[in-house]
Amino acid sequence: MSALLDGRRGDRRLDRAAHHGGPPLARGGEDQDQRDREIHHFGEYIGQSFVVIGGVAGLVLAMAEVDQFWIANAIYLAFVLSALLGSAAKIVAYRLGFPAVVRPARHQSSIRPALQPTAR
């Protein structure tokens, strides 16, 4: 708080995160590496799946003409589970390790482009 009052700059990680609109940088100011990005996407994938499940559950409840109270609570529960389980998946992936994904090299086509001259 005193840093704000006396005009000094705050935490650089938080400043950079606020500027780029993303989470604070990992591991003491280093940029995120591929593993960090994959863990973030993994957690978001888990969380978003519960949002979809909640939307479908709300739709099914609406088609069954259930009271609006229960429809709203089902959708709210899906949002809560989305946040909790998405964050838990990220924590577990960091604590237990997340397998590195080895991406295969792009396949080079054996067909030459028509505009390139042939080697003789």
C-alpha positions as CSV (number, residue, x, y, z in Angstrom):
1,M,0.0,0.0,0.0
2,S,2.8,2.4,0.8
3,A,4.2,1.8,-2.7
4,L,1.1,3.3,-4.1
5,L,1.2,6.3,-1.8
6,D,4.8,7.3,-2.4
7,G,4.6,6.9,-6.1
8,R,6.9,3.9,-6.5
9,R,6.1,1.2,-9.0
10,G,4.4,-1.9,-7.7
11,D,5.1,-5.5,-8.4
12,R,6.4,-5.8,-12.0
13,R,4.7,-9.2,-12.5
14,L,1.3,-7.8,-11.6
15,D,1.9,-4.6,-13.7
16,R,2.8,-6.7,-16.7
17,A,-0.2,-9.0,-16.1
18,A,-2.6,-6.1,-15.9
19,H,-1.1,-4.7,-19.1
20,H,-1.5,-7.9,-21.0
21,G,-4.8,-9.0,-19.4
22,G,-3.4,-12.4,-18.3
23,P,-2.5,-14.1,-15.1
24,P,0.7,-13.0,-13.3
25,L,3.8,-14.5,-14.7
26,A,4.9,-17.8,-13.3
27,R,8.0,-18.6,-11.2
28,G,9.3,-15.3,-10.0
29,G,8.9,-13.2,-13.1
30,E,9.9,-15.6,-15.8
31,D,7.7,-15.7,-18.9
32,Q,5.3,-18.6,-19.1
33,D,6.7,-21.6,-20.9
34,Q,4.9,-24.2,-23.0
35,R,4.1,-26.3,-20.0
36,D,2.4,-23.4,-18.2
37,R,0.3,-22.6,-21.2
38,E,-0.8,-26.2,-21.6
39,I,-1.7,-26.5,-17.9
40,H,-3.7,-23.3,-18.2
41,H,-5.5,-24.6,-21.3
42,F,-6.1,-28.0,-19.5
43,G,-7.7,-26.3,-16.5
44,E,-9.8,-24.1,-18.7
45,Y,-11.0,-27.1,-20.7
46,I,-12.1,-28.9,-17.6
47,G,-13.9,-25.8,-16.3
48,Q,-15.6,-25.0,-19.5
49,S,-16.9,-28.6,-19.8
50,F,-18.9,-28.0,-16.6
51,V,-20.3,-24.8,-18.0
52,V,-21.6,-26.8,-21.0
53,I,-23.0,-29.5,-18.8
54,G,-24.8,-26.9,-16.7
55,G,-26.2,-25.3,-19.8
56,V,-27.5,-28.6,-21.1
57,A,-28.9,-29.4,-17.7
58,G,-30.7,-26.0,-17.6
59,L,-32.1,-26.7,-21.0
60,V,-33.4,-30.1,-20.1
61,L,-34.9,-28.8,-16.9
62,A,-36.6,-26.0,-18.9
63,M,-38.0,-28.5,-21.4
64,A,-39.3,-30.6,-18.5
65,E,-41.1,-27.4,-17.2
66,V,-39.3,-27.5,-13.8
67,D,-39.6,-24.4,-11.6
68,Q,-37.3,-21.5,-12.6
69,F,-35.7,-21.7,-9.1
70,W,-34.2,-25.2,-9.9
71,I,-33.1,-24.2,-13.4
72,A,-31.2,-21.2,-12.0
73,N,-29.7,-23.2,-9.2
74,A,-28.5,-25.9,-11.7
75,I,-26.8,-23.3,-13.9
76,Y,-25.3,-21.6,-10.9
77,L,-24.0,-25.0,-9.6
78,A,-22.4,-25.5,-13.0
79,F,-20.6,-22.2,-12.8
80,V,-19.4,-22.9,-9.2
81,L,-18.2,-26.4,-10.2
82,S,-16.5,-24.9,-13.3
83,A,-14.4,-22.5,-11.2
84,L,-13.6,-25.0,-8.5
85,L,-12.8,-28.0,-10.7
86,G,-10.9,-26.0,-13.3
87,S,-8.7,-24.5,-10.6
88,A,-8.3,-27.9,-8.9
89,A,-7.2,-29.4,-12.2
90,K,-4.6,-26.8,-12.6
91,I,-3.2,-27.3,-9.1
92,V,-3.1,-31.1,-9.5
93,A,-1.4,-30.7,-12.9
94,Y,1.3,-28.5,-11.3
95,R,1.7,-30.7,-8.2
96,L,1.7,-34.1,-9.9
97,G,3.3,-33.0,-13.1
98,F,1.8,-32.5,-16.5
99,P,3.2,-34.7,-19.3
100,A,5.1,-32.8,-21.9
101,V,3.4,-33.0,-25.3
102,V,5.8,-33.8,-28.1
103,R,4.4,-32.4,-31.2
104,P,5.4,-34.2,-34.4
105,A,7.3,-32.4,-37.0
106,R,5.2,-31.2,-39.9
107,H,5.0,-33.7,-42.7
108,Q,6.9,-32.5,-45.8
109,S,5.0,-33.4,-48.9
110,S,6.8,-35.3,-51.5
111,I,4.9,-33.4,-54.2
112,R,6.9,-30.4,-55.4
113,P,5.1,-27.1,-56.0
114,A,4.4,-26.5,-59.7
115,L,6.2,-23.2,-59.7
116,Q,9.5,-24.4,-58.4
117,P,12.1,-25.5,-61.0
118,T,13.1,-29.1,-60.9
119,A,16.7,-29.9,-59.8
120,R,18.8,-31.6,-62.5
